[in-house]
Amino acid sequence: ALIPTSQEARKALMHIETVPKNCWEAFTAQGDQLYPAPSFRYYSSTKNHAELLKVGVNDQILEKSLEIAEMEKRSIELESMFRMDQESLIQHRKESCALTKQLDKLRQEDMGLQLRAIELRNVEDPEPTSIATLEDALVELDGEVGILEAEKNETRKKVSEIRGA
């Protein structure tokens, strides 16, 4: 049986009560194949429409020519999409290369900064001088200043005595 739509075919053949007498299989106008209940099965066609019996060879040639024209149109569309995707891929690869170079440069800068930080951490800071050490040095210097002033005064006295004599 040839049934116009898949919805009608399912409705008619899915339940055993609605299956027409002596119907063993059916087809839709789209080319789908159905087997009625109790073992209901539905097979979708891969074609766009059902192949009907042709009256003449000219009809078949015309139909195949139209199919070829449609396929060529689709082929041109696919080639155009392919070219656009190829161009996009090339652009993305260029961007990826530039970003990889930039990333390498940043990694080198990071390594340099890390090495510099390590160097700065490893530089030995001189021990800070304690206040007690400075006070001891001050006491020593005060003592030396006192001795030098005493010697200076003594030397002045001697010079005064020598001049006065």
Short mmCIF file of the C-alpha atoms (twelve columns), coordinates in Angstrom:
data_MODEL
# 
_entry.id   MODEL 
# 
loop_
_atom_site.group_PDB 
_atom_site.id 
_atom_site.type_symbol 
_atom_site.label_atom_id 
_atom_site.label_alt_id 
_atom_site.label_comp_id 
_atom_site.label_asym_id 
_atom_site.label_seq_id 
_atom_site.Cartn_x 
_atom_site.Cartn_y 
_atom_site.Cartn_z 
_atom_site.pdbx_PDB_model_num 
ATOM 1   C CA . ALA A 1   0.000   0.000  0.000   1 
ATOM 2   C CA . LEU A 2   1.184   3.555  -0.719  1 
ATOM 3   C CA . ILE A 3   0.350   5.964  2.111   1 
ATOM 4   C CA . PRO A 4   0.891   9.731  1.570   1 
ATOM 5   C CA . THR A 5   2.489   10.715 4.905   1 
ATOM 6   C CA . SER A 6   4.497   8.960  7.585   1 
ATOM 7   C CA . GLN A 7   2.052   10.114 10.286  1 
ATOM 8   C CA . GLU A 8   -0.897  8.467  8.519   1 
ATOM 9   C CA . ALA A 9   1.151   5.325  7.908   1 
ATOM 10  C CA . ARG A 10  2.107   5.012  11.558  1 
ATOM 11  C CA . LYS A 11  -1.449  5.666  12.687  1 
ATOM 12  C CA . ALA A 12  -2.839  3.009  10.331  1 
ATOM 13  C CA . LEU A 13  -0.217  0.298  10.824  1 
ATOM 14  C CA . MET A 14  0.907   0.649  14.442  1 
ATOM 15  C CA . HIS A 15  -2.139  -0.992 16.079  1 
ATOM 16  C CA . ILE A 16  -3.422  -4.376 14.961  1 
ATOM 17  C CA . GLU A 17  -7.021  -3.129 15.010  1 
ATOM 18  C CA . THR A 18  -6.334  -0.426 12.404  1 
ATOM 19  C CA . VAL A 19  -4.235  -2.503 9.938   1 
ATOM 20  C CA . PRO A 20  -6.033  -2.987 6.578   1 
ATOM 21  C CA . LYS A 21  -6.789  -6.600 5.554   1 
ATOM 22  C CA . ASN A 22  -4.091  -8.395 3.550   1 
ATOM 23  C CA . CYS A 23  -1.538  -5.571 4.146   1 
ATOM 24  C CA . TRP A 24  1.920   -7.067 4.594   1 
ATOM 25  C CA . GLU A 25  3.963   -3.909 3.976   1 
ATOM 26  C CA . ALA A 26  3.431   -0.271 3.036   1 
ATOM 27  C CA . PHE A 27  5.402   2.682  1.675   1 
ATOM 28  C CA . THR A 28  5.078   6.420  2.165   1 
ATOM 29  C CA . ALA A 29  5.440   9.049  -0.557  1 
ATOM 30  C CA . GLN A 30  8.868   9.859  0.959   1 
ATOM 31  C CA . GLY A 31  10.002  6.254  0.376   1 
ATOM 32  C CA . ASP A 32  9.784   5.042  3.989   1 
ATOM 33  C CA . GLN A 33  8.977   1.339  4.387   1 
ATOM 34  C CA . LEU A 34  6.587   0.040  7.074   1 
ATOM 35  C CA . TYR A 35  5.529   -3.396 8.289   1 
ATOM 36  C CA . PRO A 36  2.191   -3.556 10.121  1 
ATOM 37  C CA . ALA A 37  1.400   -4.696 13.680  1 
ATOM 38  C CA . PRO A 38  1.817   -7.088 15.516  1 
ATOM 39  C CA . SER A 39  5.505   -6.768 14.550  1 
ATOM 40  C CA . PHE A 40  5.360   -3.102 13.606  1 
ATOM 41  C CA . ARG A 41  8.571   -1.830 12.015  1 
ATOM 42  C CA . TYR A 42  9.398   1.475  10.339  1 
ATOM 43  C CA . TYR A 43  12.404  1.986  8.039   1 
ATOM 44  C CA . SER A 44  13.226  5.529  6.932   1 
ATOM 45  C CA . SER A 45  14.349  6.092  3.383   1 
ATOM 46  C CA . THR A 46  17.657  7.778  2.644   1 
ATOM 47  C CA . LYS A 47  16.239  9.331  -0.524  1 
ATOM 48  C CA . ASN A 48  14.512  12.685 -0.593  1 
ATOM 49  C CA . HIS A 49  11.419  11.284 -2.342  1 
ATOM 50  C CA . ALA A 50  9.962   7.970  -3.487  1 
ATOM 51  C CA . GLU A 51  10.904  6.647  -6.903  1 
ATOM 52  C CA . LEU A 52  7.684   6.287  -8.868  1 
ATOM 53  C CA . LEU A 53  7.345   4.355  -12.092 1 
ATOM 54  C CA . LYS A 54  8.379   6.597  -14.978 1 
ATOM 55  C CA . VAL A 55  6.424   6.776  -18.209 1 
ATOM 56  C CA . GLY A 56  9.394   7.478  -20.420 1 
ATOM 57  C CA . VAL A 57  13.157  7.718  -20.509 1 
ATOM 58  C CA . ASN A 58  12.954  11.482 -21.058 1 
ATOM 59  C CA . ASP A 59  11.308  11.901 -17.648 1 
ATOM 60  C CA . GLN A 60  14.119  9.922  -16.046 1 
ATOM 61  C CA . ILE A 61  16.786  11.944 -17.875 1 
ATOM 62  C CA . LEU A 62  15.165  15.221 -16.834 1 
ATOM 63  C CA . GLU A 63  14.904  14.102 -13.202 1 
ATOM 64  C CA . LYS A 64  18.522  12.914 -13.100 1 
ATOM 65  C CA . SER A 65  19.663  16.181 -14.725 1 
ATOM 66  C CA . LEU A 66  17.880  18.122 -11.996 1 
ATOM 67  C CA . GLU A 67  19.496  15.915 -9.344  1 
ATOM 68  C CA . ILE A 68  22.939  16.504 -10.897 1 
ATOM 69  C CA . ALA A 69  22.358  20.278 -11.005 1 
ATOM 70  C CA . GLU A 70  21.321  20.225 -7.327  1 
ATOM 71  C CA . MET A 71  24.417  18.180 -6.430  1 
ATOM 72  C CA . GLU A 72  26.683  20.571 -8.349  1 
ATOM 73  C CA . LYS A 73  25.117  23.533 -6.558  1 
ATOM 74  C CA . ARG A 74  25.693  21.821 -3.203  1 
ATOM 75  C CA . SER A 75  29.266  20.972 -4.243  1 
ATOM 76  C CA . ILE A 76  29.975  24.640 -5.029  1 
ATOM 77  C CA . GLU A 77  28.527  25.666 -1.657  1 
ATOM 78  C CA . LEU A 78  30.673  23.081 0.131   1 
ATOM 79  C CA . GLU A 79  33.809  24.177 -1.743  1 
ATOM 80  C CA . SER A 80  33.131  27.789 -0.757  1 
ATOM 81  C CA . MET A 81  32.658  26.780 2.875   1 
ATOM 82  C CA . PHE A 82  35.848  24.697 2.676   1 
ATOM 83  C CA . ARG A 83  37.865  27.662 1.328   1 
ATOM 84  C CA . MET A 84  36.516  29.934 4.060   1 
ATOM 85  C CA . ASP A 85  37.386  27.338 6.697   1 
ATOM 86  C CA . GLN A 86  40.887  26.939 5.217   1 
ATOM 87  C CA . GLU A 87  41.441  30.715 5.326   1 
ATOM 88  C CA . SER A 88  40.162  30.812 8.881   1 
ATOM 89  C CA . LEU A 89  42.484  27.945 9.808   1 
ATOM 90  C CA . ILE A 90  45.484  29.754 8.294   1 
ATOM 91  C CA . GLN A 91  44.578  32.935 10.201  1 
ATOM 92  C CA . HIS A 92  44.208  30.992 13.446  1 
ATOM 93  C CA . ARG A 93  47.581  29.328 12.892  1 
ATOM 94  C CA . LYS A 94  49.223  32.732 12.367  1 
ATOM 95  C CA . GLU A 95  47.621  34.042 15.546  1 
ATOM 96  C CA . SER A 96  48.680  30.901 17.392  1 
ATOM 97  C CA . CYS A 97  52.280  31.352 16.207  1 
ATOM 98  C CA . ALA A 98  52.325  35.001 17.306  1 
ATOM 99  C CA . LEU A 99  50.837  34.123 20.689  1 
ATOM 100 C CA . THR A 100 53.345  31.289 21.118  1 
ATOM 101 C CA . LYS A 101 56.209  33.706 20.445  1 
ATOM 102 C CA . GLN A 102 54.743  36.202 22.903  1 
ATOM 103 C CA . LEU A 103 54.316  33.438 25.490  1 
ATOM 104 C CA . ASP A 104 57.945  32.330 25.006  1 
ATOM 105 C CA . LYS A 105 59.118  35.933 25.435  1 
ATOM 106 C CA . LEU A 106 57.078  36.297 28.639  1 
ATOM 107 C CA . ARG A 107 58.460  32.997 29.937  1 
ATOM 108 C CA . GLN A 108 62.012  34.211 29.295  1 
ATOM 109 C CA . GLU A 109 61.263  37.461 31.138  1 
ATOM 110 C CA . ASP A 110 59.787  35.453 33.999  1 
ATOM 111 C CA . MET A 111 62.895  33.256 34.183  1 
ATOM 112 C CA . GLY A 112 65.125  36.352 34.175  1 
ATOM 113 C CA . LEU A 113 63.098  37.942 36.961  1 
ATOM 114 C CA . GLN A 114 63.152  34.727 38.976  1 
ATOM 115 C CA . LEU A 115 66.947  34.498 38.603  1 
ATOM 116 C CA . ARG A 116 67.292  38.150 39.628  1 
ATOM 117 C CA . ALA A 117 65.106  37.517 42.690  1 
ATOM 118 C CA . ILE A 118 67.258  34.529 43.639  1 
ATOM 119 C CA . GLU A 119 70.420  36.631 43.244  1 
ATOM 120 C CA . LEU A 120 68.988  39.374 45.428  1 
ATOM 121 C CA . ARG A 121 67.987  36.857 48.099  1 
ATOM 122 C CA . ASN A 122 71.460  35.334 48.058  1 
ATOM 123 C CA . VAL A 123 73.315  38.656 48.442  1 
ATOM 124 C CA . GLU A 124 74.771  38.677 51.961  1 
ATOM 125 C CA . ASP A 125 73.729  41.696 53.927  1 
ATOM 126 C CA . PRO A 126 76.459  42.908 56.294  1 
ATOM 127 C CA . GLU A 127 75.649  42.280 59.918  1 
ATOM 128 C CA . PRO A 128 74.157  45.386 61.465  1 
ATOM 129 C CA . THR A 129 76.510  47.019 63.949  1 
ATOM 130 C CA . SER A 130 75.170  46.807 67.434  1 
ATOM 131 C CA . ILE A 131 74.804  49.912 69.628  1 
ATOM 132 C CA . ALA A 132 77.026  48.398 72.315  1 
ATOM 133 C CA . THR A 133 79.874  48.044 69.830  1 
ATOM 134 C CA . LEU A 134 79.478  51.657 68.773  1 
ATOM 135 C CA . GLU A 135 79.407  52.835 72.399  1 
ATOM 136 C CA . ASP A 136 82.616  50.893 73.129  1 
ATOM 137 C CA . ALA A 137 84.285  52.479 70.109  1 
ATOM 138 C CA . LEU A 138 83.111  55.915 71.280  1 
ATOM 139 C CA . VAL A 139 84.604  55.358 74.743  1 
ATOM 140 C CA . GLU A 140 87.929  54.325 73.175  1 
ATOM 141 C CA . LEU A 141 87.944  57.357 70.901  1 
ATOM 142 C CA . ASP A 142 87.082  59.668 73.818  1 
ATOM 143 C CA . GLY A 143 90.034  58.196 75.705  1 
ATOM 144 C CA . GLU A 144 92.353  58.746 72.749  1 
ATOM 145 C CA . VAL A 145 91.045  62.328 72.332  1 
ATOM 146 C CA . GLY A 146 91.729  62.959 76.020  1 
ATOM 147 C CA . ILE A 147 95.277  61.593 75.726  1 
ATOM 148 C CA . LEU A 148 95.920  63.654 72.591  1 
ATOM 149 C CA . GLU A 149 94.594  66.832 74.245  1 
ATOM 150 C CA . ALA A 150 96.822  66.202 77.275  1 
ATOM 151 C CA . GLU A 151 99.823  65.755 74.971  1 
ATOM 152 C CA . LYS A 152 98.838  68.904 73.095  1 
ATOM 153 C CA . ASN A 153 98.601  70.907 76.306  1 
ATOM 154 C CA . GLU A 154 101.947 69.524 77.478  1 
ATOM 155 C CA . THR A 155 103.516 70.388 74.145  1 
ATOM 156 C CA . ARG A 156 102.149 73.943 74.359  1 
ATOM 157 C CA . LYS A 157 103.589 74.339 77.826  1 
ATOM 158 C CA . LYS A 158 106.970 73.192 76.591  1 
ATOM 159 C CA . VAL A 159 106.760 75.568 73.622  1 
ATOM 160 C CA . SER A 160 105.780 78.423 75.966  1 
ATOM 161 C CA . GLU A 161 108.679 77.592 78.291  1 
ATOM 162 C CA . ILE A 162 111.075 77.472 75.401  1 
ATOM 163 C CA . ARG A 163 109.878 80.816 74.113  1 
ATOM 164 C CA . GLY A 164 109.875 82.323 77.545  1 
ATOM 165 C CA . ALA A 165 113.384 81.130 78.326  1 
# 
